């Protein structure tokens, strides 16, 4: 029985079948996967999603380096108009056997990701780094946010100055 994929984009790779010194992995999302990811990330559309990874190291300590790129339609937070933006997010991740990680504190800094049952899902990795590359406050190119001023802010001591004038001005 094949386990159910972790998300809409899954490319599980058996790391034991990879070349020993260096391997290249390319993940290209099809239109249905892009549509499902767009729903998950709550953006209007995603297209041309590609993750390119170079793998080095051993079966017990695998290093993945590469880049995730896509064209994402987002909604401008100023004008509320949709617009397309390129996402290009660098990737650098280490993996190790899940057995080696047993008993370690999950809060440790730079803890490698686990290799589960001899496999790494590069589709999930691609989706994760696409999510990291999304602008949380997207702004359409050329649009500036102008702060709205309702009126002039009163000076901090304006009430004291008014009281002073009411009491007879400056008697120093």
C-alpha positions as CSV (number, residue, x, y, z in Angstrom):
1,X,0.0,0.0,0.0
2,X,1.4,3.4,-1.0
3,X,1.1,6.1,1.7
4,X,-1.1,9.1,0.9
5,X,0.9,12.1,-0.3
6,X,1.4,14.9,2.3
7,X,-0.1,17.6,0.1
8,X,-1.1,18.5,-3.4
9,X,2.5,18.3,-4.7
10,X,4.4,15.1,-3.9
11,X,7.5,13.8,-5.5
12,X,8.8,11.2,-3.1
13,X,12.4,10.0,-4.0
14,X,14.1,6.9,-2.7
15,X,17.5,8.3,-1.7
16,X,19.1,4.9,-1.8
17,X,18.7,4.9,-5.5
18,X,20.4,8.2,-6.0
19,X,23.9,8.4,-7.5
20,X,26.5,8.3,-4.7
21,X,28.3,11.6,-5.2
22,X,25.9,14.1,-6.7
23,X,22.3,14.0,-8.0
24,X,20.0,16.5,-9.7
25,X,16.3,16.5,-8.9
26,X,13.7,18.7,-10.8
27,X,10.2,19.1,-9.6
28,X,7.7,20.6,-12.1
29,X,4.1,21.1,-10.9
30,X,1.3,20.4,-13.4
31,X,-1.6,22.8,-13.7
32,X,-3.8,20.7,-11.3
33,X,-1.1,20.7,-8.7
34,X,-0.6,24.5,-9.1
35,X,-4.3,25.1,-8.8
36,X,-4.5,23.0,-5.6
37,X,-1.4,24.8,-4.1
38,X,-3.1,28.2,-5.0
39,X,-6.1,27.1,-3.0
40,X,-3.9,26.0,-0.1
41,X,-1.9,29.2,-0.1
42,X,-5.1,31.4,-0.6
43,X,-3.8,33.1,-3.7
44,X,-5.7,33.5,-7.0
45,X,-3.2,31.4,-9.1
46,X,0.2,29.8,-9.4
47,X,1.9,28.8,-12.6
48,X,5.3,27.6,-13.9
49,X,6.2,26.1,-10.5
50,X,9.6,24.4,-10.7
51,X,12.0,23.3,-8.0
52,X,15.6,22.5,-8.9
53,X,17.8,20.7,-6.4
54,X,21.4,19.5,-6.3
55,X,22.0,16.7,-3.8
56,X,25.3,15.9,-2.3
57,X,26.4,13.9,0.7
58,X,25.7,10.4,1.9
59,X,22.6,8.4,2.8
60,X,23.0,9.3,6.4
61,X,23.5,13.0,5.8
62,X,22.1,14.4,2.5
63,X,22.5,18.1,1.6
64,X,20.0,19.7,-0.9
65,X,20.7,23.0,-2.5
66,X,18.8,24.8,-5.2
67,X,16.0,27.2,-6.0
68,X,12.2,27.2,-6.3
69,X,10.6,29.5,-8.9
70,X,7.1,30.2,-9.9
71,X,4.8,32.9,-11.2
72,X,2.1,33.7,-8.6
73,X,-1.0,35.9,-8.9
74,X,-1.5,37.8,-5.7
75,X,-3.9,40.5,-4.6
76,X,-2.4,43.9,-4.0
77,X,-3.0,44.9,-0.3
78,X,-3.3,48.6,-1.4
79,X,-5.6,48.5,-4.5
80,X,-7.1,44.9,-4.0
81,X,-6.3,44.3,-7.7
82,X,-4.7,40.9,-8.7
83,X,-1.2,41.0,-10.3
84,X,1.5,38.5,-11.2
85,X,4.8,38.3,-9.4
86,X,7.8,36.1,-9.9
87,X,8.9,34.1,-6.9
88,X,12.5,32.8,-6.7
89,X,13.4,31.3,-3.4
90,X,16.8,29.8,-2.6
91,X,16.8,26.4,-0.9
92,X,19.4,24.8,1.4
93,X,18.3,21.9,3.5
94,X,20.1,19.0,5.2
95,X,18.4,15.6,5.7
96,X,19.4,12.6,7.9
97,X,17.9,9.3,8.8
98,X,14.9,9.6,11.1
99,X,16.5,7.0,13.4
100,X,19.4,9.3,14.1
101,X,17.0,12.1,15.1
102,X,15.2,9.9,17.7
103,X,15.5,11.4,21.1
104,X,16.7,14.8,20.0
105,X,14.9,18.0,21.0
106,X,12.7,19.2,18.2
107,X,13.5,22.7,19.2
108,X,17.2,22.4,18.4
109,X,18.5,24.9,15.9
110,X,19.5,23.6,12.5
111,X,18.2,20.1,13.1
112,X,18.2,18.3,9.8
113,X,14.9,17.2,8.2
114,X,14.3,13.4,8.5
115,X,14.7,10.9,5.7
116,X,11.6,8.8,6.4
117,X,11.7,5.1,5.2
118,X,14.6,6.0,3.0
119,X,12.6,8.6,1.1
120,X,12.5,12.4,0.8
121,X,9.5,14.2,-0.7
122,X,10.9,17.0,-3.0
123,X,7.4,18.0,-4.0
124,X,6.6,18.9,-0.4
125,X,10.0,20.7,-0.2
126,X,9.1,22.7,-3.3
127,X,5.8,23.7,-1.9
128,X,7.3,24.7,1.5
129,X,9.9,27.0,-0.1
130,X,7.3,28.5,-2.5
131,X,5.2,29.4,0.6
132,X,8.3,31.0,2.2
133,X,8.8,33.1,-0.9
134,X,5.3,34.5,-1.0
135,X,5.1,38.2,0.0
136,X,2.7,38.4,3.0
137,X,1.7,42.0,2.1
138,X,1.9,42.0,-1.7
139,X,1.9,45.3,-3.5
140,X,1.3,45.8,-7.2
141,X,4.4,47.3,-8.9
142,X,4.2,51.1,-9.0
143,X,1.6,51.4,-6.3
144,X,2.5,53.5,-3.3
145,X,0.7,53.4,0.0
146,X,-0.2,57.0,1.0
147,X,-1.1,57.5,4.6
148,X,-4.4,59.2,5.1
149,X,-4.4,62.2,7.4
150,X,-7.7,63.3,8.7
151,X,-6.5,66.5,10.2
152,X,-3.5,68.0,11.9
153,X,-2.3,66.2,15.0
154,X,-2.4,68.6,18.0
155,X,1.0,69.5,19.4
156,X,1.7,67.7,22.7
157,X,1.5,70.9,24.9
158,X,-1.2,72.7,22.9
159,X,-3.7,72.2,25.8
160,X,-1.2,73.7,28.3
161,X,-0.6,76.7,25.9
162,X,-4.4,77.3,25.7
163,X,-4.7,77.2,29.5
164,X,-1.8,79.6,29.8
165,X,-3.4,82.0,27.4
166,X,-6.7,81.7,29.2
167,X,-5.1,82.5,32.6
168,X,-3.5,85.7,31.4
169,X,-0.5,84.8,29.3
170,X,3.1,84.7,30.3
171,X,3.8,86.5,33.6
172,X,7.3,85.7,34.2
